Amino acid sequence: MAMLQLQKDVEKLTRSARLSDAVEDVDKIIELLSEARERVAAANDPHTTSLTLTKLQNPIREGLDTLNNHLRNVHKAQKDFEKALKAAFSKAKGTLPTDHDPMESHETLINRAIAMHLLREGQFGVASTFINEAQPQPQSQQEPSSRPSPATLQAPLSRSVTPTDEIITDADIPTDLNAWQSQALQTSFAEMYSILSSLKNRDLLPAITWARTNCAELEARGSNLEFELCKLQYIWLFKGSSFNGLPDNSQNGVLGALQYGKENFGRFQHRHLKEIQKLSCALLYSSNLGMSPYHSIFDITQAFEEVAASFTREFCSLLGLSAESPLYVAATAGTLALPQLVKYTTMTKAKGTEWTTANELAFETPLPKSMMYHSIFVCPVSKEQTTEANPPVILPCGHVLARESLQKLAKGSRYKCPYCPSEGLMKDAKEIIL
């Protein structure tokens, strides 16, 4: 119940605590000041200057009052949410385990993860600003001059805005991130978000065009994305103009779907013949599709969301990236593991004990199956988890243990299996990949 209430409070915060209103107020004030300065400069007359400044007082005062009201509302909403947050976690006990920070010496990796997350989310302007500010600044730039230059005094009154379509060049990226090819990544993600926007508007054609352009790579991966997109387009046309809002002509409705199927389904017959047959047979039931054996195929309630997720996954895979942001996955996994870690830290401190192994935990972290990316093998002899340096090996008898455990059990080049009477040579043990 506490989490449900907290979710409502978050939604309330997003509705009320909007800085965009305050930003608009600032823009209006800057516009008023800029116009007044232009009038004063054009007239070059003391009387005009005095009159302009007099007329400017009330609008500026009203603008500042409105700005303060909006900022006050944002501050109040943040305070209310802070109270709700404390109430939701009032039963939380213990302190955060801060004795060891494994990421303290990896600032570049953290910055790269944040910048990559911003690019993946389509926040290109924010990513550009972050990358610029994450770079070490020269000493001359860190110490601002005490006296402004004439150019600064003559600069127009305007708020600095980072253009959303600015391309991040390699020069904008820290040295350790040059391999990133940020410009190419930004262009790719811009294309991805353009296609996702079209899918959100129920326009499948840009996604189909992209899938056909990359059909060889998708085929090599065994992906069904192109067929799923064409299938959804077929169903979308089949529904007719009363459902899809497209023009009521020969390219829409049942006839439009039939023509589209003839033109596009032929290339998918070798892999999806049965599905194509069902889609074709459904044409016979167009007048009573709800009572037909094929009605479930034409239920597209979640189809666009599912195909958008599939498109995102395939798009990122072709870029050599995971479908989900690593920063999001790491933060989510850490949030799930944090309660047990806090509880464990509290108990060990109370008993005067301490876990000294920094690169592993004393307990298993409970994570959902979606975050289980590979199998984990624990050696039955040493009770340690295998690693790349100490991989699991399988013996001819079928038993598996860690390589270091086998080396400790071996006498010379021979060994005896710890779980059966079998004996063998070290060279007969084969490394396995889970």
HUSUL-V201004 format. One record per residue. N is the residue number from 0. RES is the residue in one small letter. PSI is psi in whole degrees, -180 to 180 (* if undefined). Layout:
<<N,RES,PSI> <N,RES,PSI>>
This chain:
<<0,m,-39> <1,a,-38> <2,m,-36> <3,l,-42> <4,q,-39> <5,l,-37> <6,q,-40> <7,k,-38> <8,d,-36> <9,v,-43> <10,e,-39> <11,k,-39> <12,l,-43> <13,t,-28> <14,r,-39> <15,s,-38> <16,a,74> <17,r,116> <18,l,-10> <19,s,-35> <20,d,-42> <21,a,-37> <22,v,-41> <23,e,-39> <24,d,-43> <25,v,-42> <26,d,-40> <27,k,-41> <28,i,-44> <29,i,-40> <30,e,-42> <31,l,-45> <32,l,-39> <33,s,-44> <34,e,-41> <35,a,-41> <36,r,-38> <37,e,-40> <38,r,-42> <39,v,-43> <40,a,-35> <41,a,-39> <42,a,-40> <43,n,45> <44,d,128> <45,p,-38> <46,h,-44> <47,t,-39> <48,t,-47> <49,s,-43> <50,l,-41> <51,t,-44> <52,l,-36> <53,t,-45> <54,k,-22> <55,l,-21> <56,q,-52> <57,n,-49> <58,p,-39> <59,i,-42> <60,r,-44> <61,e,-40> <62,g,-41> <63,l,-37> <64,d,-44> <65,t,-42> <66,l,-46> <67,n,-37> <68,n,-43> <69,h,-42> <70,l,-35> <71,r,-40> <72,n,-40> <73,v,-44> <74,h,-42> <75,k,-43> <76,a,-39> <77,q,-39> <78,k,-42> <79,d,-40> <80,f,-34> <81,e,-41> <82,k,-43> <83,a,-37> <84,l,-43> <85,k,-37> <86,a,-37> <87,a,-31> <88,f,32> <89,s,-26> <90,k,-3> <91,a,131> <92,k,158> <93,g,168> <94,t,158> <95,l,139> <96,p,97> <97,t,9> <98,d,-34> <99,h,125> <100,d,98> <101,p,-18> <102,m,5> <103,e,-37> <104,s,12> <105,h,50> <106,e,-37> <107,t,-41> <108,l,-40> <109,i,-45> <110,n,-40> <111,r,-41> <112,a,-41> <113,i,-46> <114,a,-42> <115,m,-39> <116,h,-43> <117,l,-40> <118,l,-42> <119,r,-30> <120,e,0> <121,g,10> <122,q,69> <123,f,-39> <124,g,-42> <125,v,-40> <126,a,-41> <127,s,-46> <128,t,-43> <129,f,-45> <130,i,-41> <131,n,-43> <132,e,-21> <133,a,-17> <134,q,146> <135,p,128> <136,q,139> <137,p,155> <138,q,-36> <139,s,-29> <140,q,-25> <141,q,-24> <142,e,97> <143,p,149> <144,s,143> <145,s,-23> <146,r,126> <147,p,147> <148,s,161> <149,p,-36> <150,a,-35> <151,t,-40> <152,l,-31> <153,q,-2> <154,a,144> <155,p,151> <156,l,105> <157,s,150> <158,r,136> <159,s,127> <160,v,131> <161,t,119> <162,p,137> <163,t,-19> <164,d,16> <165,e,132> <166,i,130> <167,i,112> <168,t,168> <169,d,-28> <170,a,-21> <171,d,-7> <172,i,140> <173,p,156> <174,t,-42> <175,d,-12> <176,l,12> <177,n,-31> <178,a,-8> <179,w,-35> <180,q,58> <181,s,-35> <182,q,-45> <183,a,-39> <184,l,-44> <185,q,-42> <186,t,-41> <187,s,-46> <188,f,-32> <189,a,-40> <190,e,-42> <191,m,-45> <192,y,-29> <193,s,-42> <194,i,-41> <195,l,-36> <196,s,-39> <197,s,-41> <198,l,-38> <199,k,-32> <200,n,14> <201,r,32> <202,d,108> <203,l,-14> <204,l,-44> <205,p,-39> <206,a,-40> <207,i,-41> <208,t,-44> <209,w,-43> <210,a,-38> <211,r,-36> <212,t,-35> <213,n,29> <214,c,-35> <215,a,-46> <216,e,-41> <217,l,-39> <218,e,-40> <219,a,-30> <220,r,-5> <221,g,26> <222,s,144> <223,n,14> <224,l,-47> <225,e,-43> <226,f,-41> <227,e,-37> <228,l,-45> <229,c,-38> <230,k,-45> <231,l,-37> <232,q,-39> <233,y,-47> <234,i,-39> <235,w,-42> <236,l,-38> <237,f,-34> <238,k,-27> <239,g,170> <240,s,-29> <241,s,-20> <242,f,-45> <243,n,-10> <244,g,9> <245,l,163> <246,p,141> <247,d,86> <248,n,-169> <249,s,-16> <250,q,6> <251,n,169> <252,g,-162> <253,v,-44> <254,l,-40> <255,g,-40> <256,a,-41> <257,l,-46> <258,q,-40> <259,y,-41> <260,g,-41> <261,k,-37> <262,e,-24> <263,n,-25> <264,f,-17> <265,g,-38> <266,r,-9> <267,f,6> <268,q,-35> <269,h,-20> <270,r,-27> <271,h,37> <272,l,-44> <273,k,-41> <274,e,-39> <275,i,-39> <276,q,-41> <277,k,-43> <278,l,-37> <279,s,-43> <280,c,-27> <281,a,-20> <282,l,-30> <283,l,-21> <284,y,21> <285,s,-31> <286,s,-18> <287,n,54> <288,l,-33> <289,g,-27> <290,m,6> <291,s,165> <292,p,-8> <293,y,12> <294,h,-32> <295,s,-30> <296,i,-31> <297,f,10> <298,d,105> <299,i,35> <300,t,-46> <301,q,10> <302,a,-42> <303,f,-37> <304,e,-40> <305,e,-42> <306,v,-30> <307,a,-41> <308,a,-41> <309,s,-41> <310,f,-45> <311,t,-43> <312,r,-46> <313,e,-39> <314,f,-48> <315,c,-34> <316,s,-40> <317,l,-22> <318,l,-2> <319,g,24> <320,l,158> <321,s,158> <322,a,-33> <323,e,152> <324,s,126> <325,p,-34> <326,l,-41> <327,y,-44> <328,v,-44> <329,a,-43> <330,a,-39> <331,t,-45> <332,a,-41> <333,g,-38> <334,t,-40> <335,l,-34> <336,a,-19> <337,l,-45> <338,p,-46> <339,q,-36> <340,l,-41> <341,v,-44> <342,k,-44> <343,y,-44> <344,t,-42> <345,t,-43> <346,m,-41> <347,t,-37> <348,k,-36> <349,a,-33> <350,k,-2> <351,g,19> <352,t,172> <353,e,140> <354,w,119> <355,t,-10> <356,t,114> <357,a,-28> <358,n,12> <359,e,158> <360,l,164> <361,a,-2> <362,f,163> <363,e,134> <364,t,123> <365,p,107> <366,l,149> <367,p,164> <368,k,-28> <369,s,-18> <370,m,9> <371,m,97> <372,y,-16> <373,h,159> <374,s,152> <375,i,130> <376,f,128> <377,v,125> <378,c,127> <379,p,-15> <380,v,-54> <381,s,-14> <382,k,23> <383,e,149> <384,q,135> <385,t,153> <386,t,-179> <387,e,-35> <388,a,-24> <389,n,72> <390,p,163> <391,p,145> <392,v,147> <393,i,136> <394,l,161> <395,p,-26> <396,c,-9> <397,g,-10> <398,h,150> <399,v,137> <400,l,171> <401,a,151> <402,r,-42> <403,e,-36> <404,s,-41> <405,l,-40> <406,q,-35> <407,k,-31> <408,l,-23> <409,a,149> <410,k,101> <411,g,-125> <412,s,3> <413,r,159> <414,y,164> <415,k,130> <416,c,133> <417,p,-5> <418,y,-5> <419,c,170> <420,p,-2> <421,s,145> <422,e,160> <423,g,-177> <424,l,152> <425,m,-34> <426,k,-17> <427,d,-16> <428,a,127> <429,k,134> <430,e,139> <431,i,151> <432,i,120> <433,l,*>>
